[in-house]
Structures are given as structure tokens and as C-alpha cells.
Amino acid sequence: MLDDTAGRRVFWGSPVSPPPPFILVHLRTHFTLIGSQDFDVLFVYSRYCLCRAGIIYCLLLDFSNIIAKADIKSLAECDEQEVVREVQEYYGDYLAVSPHLFSLNITGCVQGLNWDHAHLQRSIQGITAALLSLKKHPFIRYQASSEMAKRLAEKIREVLAKEAALFDFRQTETSPLLLILDRRDDPVTPLLSQWTYQAMVHELLTINNNRVNLSHVAGVPKDLKEVVLSAEQDHFYTNNLYLNFGEIGQTIKDLMEDFQKKAKSHQKVESIADMKNFVEAYPQFKKMSGTVAKHVTVVGELSSLVAKHSLLEVSELEQMLACQSEHSLQLQRIRRLIDSGKLREFDAVRLVMLYALRYEKHTNNDIVGLVELLKKKNIPENLTKAVLNVLEYGGTHARQSDLFGTQDAVVKITKNIFKGLSGVENIYTQHTPLLKETLEDLVKGKLRDGAFPFLGGGYMNRRLQEIIVFMVGGTTYEESLAVHQLNKSSLGVRIVLGGTSVHNSTSFLEEVHAATQGVIRRHVRLRNITPKQKLEMATFIFVLVRNLVTRSCNKTKILDFDEFPGVK
């Protein structure tokens, strides 16, 4: 979407800021603004040019979202020299990651397990722009257990009512649906290792606005220190987004062989005709050369990281924790892996988090023991605390769904039977995100109104054809793959997925940290305590009872907590 500016006579672009020491006054200036702030700063440019050149300066303004009438008035009052020739609204106030995925690039939208006000407003603007660019006026459903989802849904409805003229699109047989969900209902998906190409690059190298930083890779050429992975410009990337890591190795090999054949054909330039053919084919040859170098470098670094950090072994255990209930076996394997010293600190903590989320209510869980083991391995305190933060963020008290299939035994057995019949393509990709199950139930008309009510008591009596899903707290590339598969299936529905951000496990833990910072833990209760803690707890209770009995006599405080740091 934003890549279209390349090759379209765009000479210079910058965030709005005080004017530079020179201005190219001969250019017809075109500003594209996100939001409607800083009009005064913008007009510093026009007044500066008029003072220096004494000519009429032509200014074209494009806004990426709705402009309020008050802002238009403010804009007119600033334009004393009448330099503004055109003002338009282009609804693109979001990052279009792929044809079915968009992001608002917000990390930390939750503060104290509630909306950060600025990020709420930004989310309203982004969803509004997405709806307008798609030309949709949807019904709205939201996750009932999430106050954040409900609040966002209500704000979106207010915008739809206020800007009714803008949303007056041609009616279709069935109205689209906007479904607003909360990341807290599925904290497992962002914690898992990924094995499809796009998701794996994001997990291990991080994709930031279609760019991947490779400057840390040893021996990487200067022109490959930062590479662009764009599905619009890179056909190899487009065709291999959703292939798993094993398949990518074969496609890279095929790409190399094809390139070598073309390279050999260009080595023989013996006639004028050969020269002409070489010149005509050179741009495509050079582009292919860049594509080969880029993807060989990226895949090589991914392969190096997988081997270096034992990620295959880590991922296999992650999938067991996400999909199977074998408490004793999984606990032993986690302990053995952490004790081995082969794991990165971050990977060890992720395994403990997945264990804690799955076995939080298990009578024999050993969450405390695993946290203590992490501490013995000198893992930083901020990471060990993150285990409890994840439980506060997405524990059983925060989820309305049966994330691990433990509540309805019949449903669980049925799903396992069908899964066994269909088989598993790969032990490293057994997990199915909760979003896929939710969307399948929605399309089939099985999604419970009590769990996902219509805002304002609406009701749809026709089969859905278009769904826009927005995930408060961020979505993932694994969920994007699930939406892609549903769009390609025979369900006859088109789904667009959006989120406050597109997470990998690192950014998700940043989200959790921001959400739980300053929050008093009300729901996390660790069942197992060490023998030392048991002794201290018994002593604490004895001293408390003794002091209560004698309080009226000596009139001293009941207890000094500093004497019992473990209990405190």
C-alpha cells in the first residue's frame, strides 16, 4: 500500500517539524498527514517559503482519516496567504501488512489491565479508517468477558452514528460484521515458536514495517544489513509466506539452481544480438540476483539460530504443552531442558509460562518449583516475574473460552478423534489458534450470543459473507495464516484480521509487562511452596496468634512483617 509511492515522483518526505535551512520552492508540495494535529507547525513551511521567495506556494493536503469541521476551520484560519489548493481524506490510517491483515503498530495499548486513553483513540481512528477504506458499515459483536473490547465497540458505534453520511454505502444482501476480541482470551498463541516462513522471520529476526534488520549477522554485505520483505514486490516471498521451514529449504535450492542457469546463459555474449538480449534481460537478472542473496541470507540466519538455541526441541515441548495434557511427563521434560543449560533464558521462561497457563488449576502443579529453578539458573528477575504477570494477564480468571479443552470432555474427545483421522502435518505445527475455532463457529452460526453479544441487541438472520476481526492487545502471524486458510476454504466468507500490533513472543511479553505494571495480583495463587516457606508460614501464624492474644495487655503492634520477608 505504502510502497506505491516508489517511482511516483516523490522527492522528499519527513515528519512535520520546524523548517530546514533551505526549501525547494519550485516543487508542488504535497503533504500526507496522519491525524489532524500540528496545523500551525505545518504552516510554518508555507510562510517561510513566501518570505524567502516571494512567490505563491502551492500546498496540497491529504489526511489519512476523518477531519473534523473544527479542524477544517482552524486550517483555514492559519492559511493567511491562501496557499492551500486542495484538502482530501484518504482513509489509510493503518499499516496494510497483507490483503487480509492490518496493524496499528501499537505496543502497550493496555495500562493497568485497562485502555490507555491515547491508544484507545488511536484504535478508534485505525478501525474507522479500515472500515471506510473497505467501504463497510458493519454490525458489531464483541467479547463479553472483556471490558476493553466492549468499550472499543461502543466508541466505534458512536463514530458510525456521528459520521452516518460517510458510512452510507450501497446495501448488500448481508451486512458485514465487526468482531472485537481480546488478546487475554488466548495468551498461548503469541508464546509459541513459529515454523512458517513469515512468522518465523518475525519471531527470530523481527519484521518492522516490512523491514528486517540483519546488521548483527556476521559477514553480511553492506547492502543486506537491512532487507525489505514485501509481498507486493518480492514474488518469492509472496509464494512462500506460509510454507514451513523444511519446505523453504527446498524452494531456496530451486531458486538458486534457476539463478545459476540464467547466470550461465548471460556469460556468452558473442554477437550484437547476444548483447541486445543481455541488456534487455539485465534488470530482471539483477533483481533475481538481489532476491537470491536476500533470501539465502535470511534463511541461513534462521537455520543458524534454530541449531544454536535447540529450537526444534523447545518447539516440540511447546506444542505438547499447548495441545496435550500429560502433566508429569511435561514437567520432567521442562526441568531436564532447563537443567541442560542449552536453552536461552527467554526460551526457558516461555516454557514455564506455557506450563503455568495450562496447569494453573492442576492440584499438583509445580509452578513455584519451576520459578525457583529459573532463579537458580540466574535468570533475570524481570523474566521470572513475567511468569506471574502472564498468569495475571491471561490466567483462567481472565479467559471466557475453554482454551485447553479441559471443561467439556465430550467436545475434547470429538476434536481429538477428528484430529487423529485427519492426521498432523508436522509435530511443530500441531497448535490451532483459538481465533480459528471462534471464526469457524461464527461462520456456522454456532457462536454463542451470550459470549459474543451484538452491540445494541442487533441480530443477523442471514449467512455471513464478510467479517472484520480486530484483536485488542495484538494479533499474530499464526492467526493471520489461519485467516488465510479460512479465506481459501469452501466456507464462502471473506475475513480481514486487524490488531493493535502483530506480535512475536518478545513484543507480547512487552505488552504483558505494560498491562500488569502497577497491578496488584488478585488472581494468581501458587499452590506449591517450598519446605523453607512452609516453616516460615507456620512461624508467622504462631506469632500472629500469640500477639493477638497478648495485644490488649502490652498495646503493641500485632506483627512486624520485616521479620518474615518470605511471607510478606
C-alpha positions in Angstrom: 0.0 0.0 0.0 2.6 2.5 1.0 5.2 1.0 -1.4 3.2 2.6 -4.3 4.9 5.9 -3.7 8.1 4.5 -5.1 8.7 5.7 -8.6 5.9 8.3 -8.5 7.9 11.5 -8.3 8.1 11.6 -4.6 11.2 13.7 -3.9 11.3 14.1 -0.2 9.3 13.1 2.9 9.6 13.8 6.6 7.6 14.1 9.8 6.2 17.6 10.2 8.8 19.6 12.1 10.4 23.1 12.1 11.6 24.2 8.7 15.1 23.2 7.4 17.6 25.9 6.4 16.5 25.6 2.8 13.3 24.9 0.9 12.8 23.7 -2.6 10.2 26.3 -3.5 9.9 25.2 -7.1 8.2 22.0 -6.1 4.5 21.5 -5.9 4.3 20.4 -2.3 2.1 17.5 -1.2 1.7 16.6 2.5 0.1 13.4 3.7 -0.8 13.7 7.4 -1.7 11.1 9.9 -4.4 12.6 12.2 -5.2 16.3 12.3 -2.7 17.8 14.7 0.0 20.4 14.4 -1.6 22.6 11.7 0.4 25.6 13.0 3.7 23.8 12.6 2.7 22.8 9.1 2.1 26.3 8.0 5.5 27.4 9.2 6.7 25.9 6.0 4.4 27.8 3.7 5.1 31.2 5.5 8.8 30.5 5.4 8.7 29.9 1.7 6.7 33.0 1.0 9.1 35.2 3.0 12.2 33.8 1.2 10.9 33.5 -2.4 8.0 35.9 -2.6 6.1 33.5 -4.8 2.8 31.8 -4.3 3.4 28.4 -2.8 1.0 25.6 -3.8 0.1 23.2 -0.9 -1.9 20.0 -1.2 -3.0 18.3 2.0 -4.1 14.6 2.3 -5.4 13.4 5.6 -5.4 9.7 6.4 -8.6 9.8 8.4 -11.7 11.8 9.0 -11.2 15.6 9.5 -13.5 17.3 12.0 -15.2 20.6 10.8 -13.5 22.4 13.6 -10.1 21.3 12.3 -11.0 22.5 8.8 -11.9 25.9 10.2 -8.6 26.0 12.1 -6.8 25.1 8.9 -8.5 27.9 7.0 -7.6 30.5 9.7 -4.0 29.5 9.5 -3.9 29.9 5.8 -3.5 33.7 5.6 -1.8 33.6 2.2 -4.3 31.1 0.7 -1.6 28.7 -0.3 -3.7 25.5 0.3 -5.2 24.4 -3.0 -6.6 21.0 -2.1 -7.6 19.1 1.1 -8.6 15.4 0.8 -9.3 12.5 3.1 -7.6 9.2 2.1 -8.6 6.5 4.6 -5.3 4.7 5.2 -4.6 5.3 8.9 -3.2 1.8 9.4 -0.5 -0.5 8.1 -1.7 -2.9 5.5 0.5 -5.9 6.1 -1.2 -8.2 3.6 -4.5 -8.3 1.7 -6.2 -9.8 4.8 -4.1 -8.4 7.7 -3.7 -4.8 9.0 -1.9 -3.4 12.1 -1.9 -0.2 14.0 1.7 -0.7 15.3 0.7 0.0 18.9 2.5 -2.0 21.7 1.4 -1.4 25.2 -2.2 -0.4 24.5 -3.2 -1.8 27.9 -2.2 0.0 31.1 -3.2 -1.5 34.4 -5.4 -4.1 32.6 -7.4 -1.2 31.0 -7.2 1.0 28.0 -4.5 3.7 27.7 -6.6 6.6 26.6 -4.3 7.7 23.8 -4.1 4.2 22.4 -7.9 3.8 22.6 -8.3 6.9 20.5 -5.7 5.6 18.0 -7.5 2.3 17.8 -10.8 4.0 17.1 -9.2 6.0 14.3 -7.5 3.0 12.8 -10.6 0.8 12.7 -12.6 3.7 11.4 -10.1 4.2 8.5 -10.1 0.5 7.8 -13.9 0.4 7.6 -14.1 3.4 5.3 -11.3 2.1 3.0 -13.2 -1.2 2.8 -16.5 0.7 2.4 -18.2 -1.3 5.2 -20.9 -0.3 7.7 -20.9 -3.4 9.9 -22.9 -4.9 12.7 -20.7 -5.1 15.8 -20.1 -8.1 18.2 -17.6 -8.1 21.0 -16.1 -10.5 23.6 -18.4 -10.3 26.6 -15.7 -11.0 29.2 -13.6 -8.0 28.0 -14.4 -4.5 29.2 -11.8 -3.2 26.8 -13.5 -4.9 23.8 -16.9 -3.6 24.9 -15.6 -0.1 25.3 -13.9 -0.1 21.9 -17.1 -1.4 20.3 -19.2 1.3 21.9 -16.8 4.0 20.7 -16.9 2.6 17.1 -20.7 2.6 17.2 -20.6 6.3 18.2 -18.4 7.1 15.2 -20.7 5.2 12.9 -23.7 7.2 14.1 -21.9 10.5 14.1 -20.5 10.1 10.6 -23.5 8.3 9.1 -23.2 10.2 5.8 -19.7 8.8 5.3 -20.8 5.2 6.1 -23.8 5.4 3.7 -22.6 2.7 1.4 -24.6 0.6 -1.1 -26.5 -2.0 0.8 -25.7 -5.7 0.2 -27.7 -8.8 0.9 -25.9 -9.4 4.1 -24.3 -6.7 6.2 -20.6 -7.3 7.2 -19.7 -8.0 10.8 -17.0 -6.4 13.0 -15.9 -8.8 15.7 -13.8 -7.3 18.5 -11.7 -9.8 20.6 -9.3 -9.5 23.5 -5.8 -11.0 23.4 -6.2 -12.0 27.0 -8.5 -14.8 26.0 -5.6 -16.6 24.2 -2.2 -15.8 25.7 -0.7 -19.1 24.4 -0.5 -18.4 20.6 2.0 -15.4 20.9 4.3 -17.5 23.1 4.8 -20.4 20.7 7.8 -20.8 18.3 6.8 -20.4 14.7 7.8 -22.5 11.7 6.2 -20.9 8.6 8.5 -18.5 6.8 6.8 -15.1 7.5 6.0 -16.0 11.1 9.5 -17.5 11.7 11.3 -14.4 10.4 9.2 -12.2 12.7 9.8 -14.5 15.7 13.5 -14.8 15.4 14.5 -11.6 13.5 11.5 -9.3 13.8 9.7 -7.7 10.9 9.2 -4.0 11.4 7.1 -2.3 8.7 8.2 -4.9 6.1 11.9 -4.5 7.0 14.2 -6.9 8.7 17.5 -5.8 10.4 20.4 -8.1 9.6 23.2 -5.8 10.7 24.0 -8.2 13.6 24.7 -11.1 11.2 28.4 -11.8 10.9 29.9 -11.1 7.4 26.7 -9.8 5.9 27.3 -7.4 3.0 26.5 -3.7 3.4 23.5 -3.8 1.1 21.9 -6.6 3.1 22.2 -5.1 6.6 18.5 -4.2 6.2 16.3 -6.1 3.8 12.7 -5.5 2.7 10.2 -8.4 2.8 7.3 -7.1 0.8 4.6 -9.4 -0.7 3.9 -6.8 -3.3 7.4 -6.5 -4.7 9.0 -9.9 -3.9 7.4 -12.8 -5.7 9.5 -15.4 -4.0 8.3 -14.1 -0.6 4.7 -13.9 -1.8 4.7 -17.6 -2.9 6.4 -18.9 0.2 4.9 -16.9 3.0 3.1 -19.8 4.5 5.5 -22.7 3.8 7.1 -24.4 6.7 10.8 -24.2 7.3 11.6 -27.6 5.7 9.8 -26.7 2.5 11.6 -23.3 2.4 15.0 -25.0 2.2 13.9 -26.9 -1.0 12.4 -23.7 -2.6 15.6 -21.8 -1.9 17.6 -24.6 -3.6 15.3 -24.4 -6.6 15.7 -20.6 -6.7 19.5 -21.0 -6.6 19.5 -23.5 -9.4 17.3 -21.3 -11.6 19.5 -18.3 -11.0 22.7 -20.3 -11.9 21.2 -21.4 -15.2 20.4 -17.8 -16.1 23.8 -16.6 -14.9 25.5 -19.1 -17.3 23.3 -18.0 -20.2 24.5 -14.4 -19.7 28.2 -15.4 -19.7 28.2 -16.0 -23.5 27.9 -12.6 -25.2 29.4 -13.1 -28.6 27.3 -11.1 -31.0 25.2 -7.9 -31.2 22.1 -10.0 -30.7 23.6 -11.5 -27.6 24.4 -8.0 -26.3 20.9 -6.8 -27.0 19.3 -9.8 -25.2 21.7 -9.3 -22.2 20.8 -5.6 -21.9 17.0 -6.3 -22.1 17.2 -9.1 -19.5 19.7 -7.4 -17.2 17.1 -5.6 -14.9 15.3 -8.9 -14.3 18.6 -10.7 -13.8 19.8 -8.1 -11.3 16.5 -8.2 -9.5 16.7 -12.0 -9.3 20.3 -11.8 -8.0 19.1 -9.5 -5.2 16.2 -11.8 -4.3 18.5 -14.8 -4.2 21.1 -13.0 -2.0 18.4 -11.7 0.4 16.6 -14.9 1.0 19.7 -17.1 1.2 21.0 -14.7 3.9 17.7 -14.7 5.8 17.2 -18.5 5.7 20.8 -19.0 6.6 20.5 -16.9 9.7 17.2 -18.6 10.7 18.9 -22.0 10.3 21.8 -20.9 12.4 19.5 -19.7 15.2 17.5 -22.9 15.2 20.6 -25.0 15.6 22.3 -22.7 18.1 19.4 -22.5 20.5 18.0 -26.0 20.2 14.7 -24.6 19.0 13.4 -27.8 17.5 13.5 -29.5 20.9 12.0 -26.4 22.6 9.2 -26.1 20.0 8.3 -29.8 20.3 7.7 -29.3 24.1 5.8 -26.1 23.5 3.4 -27.9 21.2 3.0 -30.7 23.8 2.1 -28.1 26.4 -0.3 -26.3 24.1 -2.1 -29.4 22.7 -1.7 -32.3 25.1 -2.4 -32.9 28.8 0.5 -35.1 30.2 1.4 -33.2 33.4 4.1 -35.5 34.9 5.9 -36.1 31.6 5.9 -32.4 30.5 7.1 -31.3 34.0 10.0 -33.7 33.8 11.0 -32.6 30.3 10.8 -28.9 31.3 13.1 -29.5 34.2 15.5 -31.5 32.1 15.7 -28.9 29.4 16.3 -26.0 31.8 18.9 -28.0 33.7 20.7 -28.9 30.5 21.8 -25.3 30.0 21.2 -25.5 26.3 18.3 -23.0 26.3 18.3 -19.3 26.0 16.9 -17.6 29.2 13.9 -16.3 27.2 13.0 -19.8 25.9 13.3 -21.4 29.4 10.9 -18.7 30.7 8.5 -19.2 27.8 8.3 -23.0 28.6 7.5 -22.2 32.3 4.8 -19.7 31.2 3.1 -22.2 28.9 3.2 -24.8 31.8 1.7 -22.2 34.2 -1.1 -21.3 31.9 -2.0 -24.9 31.2 -1.7 -26.3 34.7 -2.6 -23.2 36.8 -5.6 -25.1 38.4 -3.9 -28.5 38.5 -3.7 -29.9 42.0 -0.1 -31.0 41.7 1.3 -28.1 39.7 4.8 -27.1 40.4 4.9 -23.5 39.2 6.7 -22.3 42.2 9.3 -25.0 41.8 9.9 -24.1 38.2 10.2 -20.4 39.0 12.8 -21.3 41.7 14.7 -23.4 39.2 14.8 -20.3 36.9 16.2 -18.3 39.7 18.9 -20.9 40.4 19.9 -20.6 36.8 20.5 -16.8 37.4 17.7 -15.8 35.0 17.0 -12.1 35.5 14.2 -11.2 37.9 12.2 -9.3 35.3 11.9 -12.6 33.3 10.9 -14.8 36.3 8.3 -12.2 37.4 6.9 -12.3 33.9 5.6 -15.8 34.7 3.3 -14.4 37.3 2.5 -11.4 35.1 1.3 -13.7 32.3 -1.0 -15.6 34.7 -2.4 -12.3 35.9 -2.9 -11.2 32.3 -4.3 -14.3 30.7 -5.0 -16.8 33.5 -8.2 -18.8 33.9 -9.9 -15.8 35.6 -9.3 -13.6 32.5 -10.5 -16.2 29.9 -14.0 -16.9 28.9 -13.1 -19.6 26.4 -12.0 -23.2 27.1 -8.5 -22.6 25.7 -7.1 -26.0 26.5 -10.3 -28.0 26.1 -10.5 -29.1 29.7 -14.1 -28.1 30.5 -16.1 -30.1 28.0 -14.8 -33.6 27.9 -17.1 -34.7 25.0 -16.0 -31.8 22.8 -12.4 -32.5 23.6 -12.7 -36.2 22.7 -14.5 -35.5 19.5 -11.9 -33.0 18.4 -9.1 -35.5 19.2 -10.8 -38.2 17.1 -11.2 -35.9 14.1 -7.6 -34.7 14.5 -6.4 -38.3 14.6 -8.3 -39.1 11.5 -7.0 -36.1 9.6 -3.5 -36.5 10.9 -1.0 -33.9 11.8 1.2 -32.4 9.1 4.0 -31.5 11.4 4.7 -32.1 15.1 5.9 -28.5 15.3 2.7 -27.0 14.0 0.0 -29.0 15.8 -1.4 -26.0 17.6 -4.5 -24.3 16.2 -5.1 -20.8 17.5 -8.3 -20.1 19.3 -9.2 -17.5 16.7 -9.7 -20.1 14.0 -12.2 -22.1 16.2 -14.0 -18.8 17.0 -14.3 -17.8 13.3 -15.5 -21.3 12.3 -18.2 -21.2 14.9 -19.2 -17.7 13.8 -19.5 -18.7 10.1 -21.5 -21.8 11.0 -23.8 -19.8 13.3 -22.7 -21.6 16.4 -21.0 -18.7 18.2 -22.9 -18.1 21.4 -24.6 -14.7 21.7 -24.0 -14.7 25.4 -20.3 -15.0 25.0 -20.1 -12.6 22.0 -23.2 -10.3 22.1 -24.3 -7.9 19.4 -23.8 -4.3 20.4 -27.2 -2.7 20.9 -29.0 -6.1 20.8 -28.7 -6.5 17.0 -29.3 -9.7 15.2 -28.3 -11.2 11.8 -30.6 -13.8 10.2 -28.5 -14.4 7.0 -25.3 -16.3 6.5 -22.2 -14.1 6.9 -20.1 -13.2 3.8 -17.7 -10.6 5.2 -16.1 -10.4 8.6 -13.6 -7.9 10.0 -11.9 -9.1 13.2 -10.0 -6.8 15.5 -7.8 -8.1 18.3 -7.2 -5.7 21.2 -3.7 -6.4 22.5 -2.3 -7.5 19.2 -2.6 -10.4 16.8 0.0 -12.9 15.4 1.2 -14.3 12.1 -0.1 -17.7 13.1 -3.6 -16.2 13.3 -3.0 -14.5 10.0 -2.3 -17.9 8.5 -5.5 -19.3 10.0 -7.5 -16.4 8.4 -5.7 -17.0 5.1 -6.7 -20.7 5.2 -10.3 -19.9 6.0 -10.4 -17.4 3.1 -9.1 -20.2 0.8 -11.6 -22.8 2.2 -15.1 -23.5 0.9 -16.8 -21.6 3.6 -17.6 -18.8 1.2 -16.6 -16.0 3.5 -14.0 -13.2 3.3 -12.2 -12.4 6.5 -10.0 -9.4 7.3 -7.9 -9.5 10.5 -6.6 -6.5 12.3 -4.9 -5.8 15.6 -3.2 -3.1 17.7 0.0 -4.8 16.6 1.4 -8.0 15.1 3.2 -9.8 17.9 6.1 -12.1 18.3 6.9 -13.6 21.7 9.2 -10.7 22.7 6.7 -7.9 21.9 3.9 -9.9 23.5 5.8 -10.0 26.8 6.3 -6.2 26.5 2.6 -6.0 26.1 2.0 -8.1 29.2 4.5 -6.1 31.2 2.8 -2.8 30.3 -0.6 -4.3 31.0 0.3 -5.6 34.5 2.6 -2.9 35.7 1.4 -1.5 39.0 -1.4 -4.1 39.2 -1.9 -5.8 42.5 -2.1 -9.6 41.8 -5.6 -10.6 42.9 -5.9 -13.9 41.0 -2.6 -15.6 41.0 -2.3 -18.2 43.7 0.6 -20.5 43.5 -0.3 -23.9 45.0 3.1 -25.4 45.9 5.5 -23.8 48.4 9.0 -24.9 49.4 9.7 -26.5 52.8 11.5 -23.3 54.0 8.4 -21.3 53.1 6.2 -23.7 54.9 8.3 -23.4 58.1 8.2 -19.6 57.8 4.5 -19.6 57.2 3.9 -21.8 60.3 6.1 -19.5 62.4 4.2 -16.5 61.1 0.8 -17.9 62.1 2.1 -18.8 65.6 3.5 -15.4 66.2 0.3 -13.7 64.8 -2.0 -15.7 67.1 0.3 -15.1 70.2 0.3 -11.4 69.6 -3.4 -11.2 69.1 -3.9 -12.9 72.5 -1.5 -10.5 74.3 -2.3 -7.3 72.3 -4.7 -5.9 74.9 -2.0 -6.3 77.6 1.1 -4.7 76.1 -0.7 -2.5 73.5 2.0 -3.2 70.9 1.5 -3.7 67.2 0.3 -7.1 66.2 3.2 -8.1 63.9 6.3 -6.8 62.3 6.3 -8.0 58.7 10.0 -7.3 58.3 10.7 -10.3 60.5 9.1 -12.5 57.8 10.2 -11.4 54.3 9.2 -14.7 52.7 5.6 -14.4 54.0 5.4 -10.7 53.0 
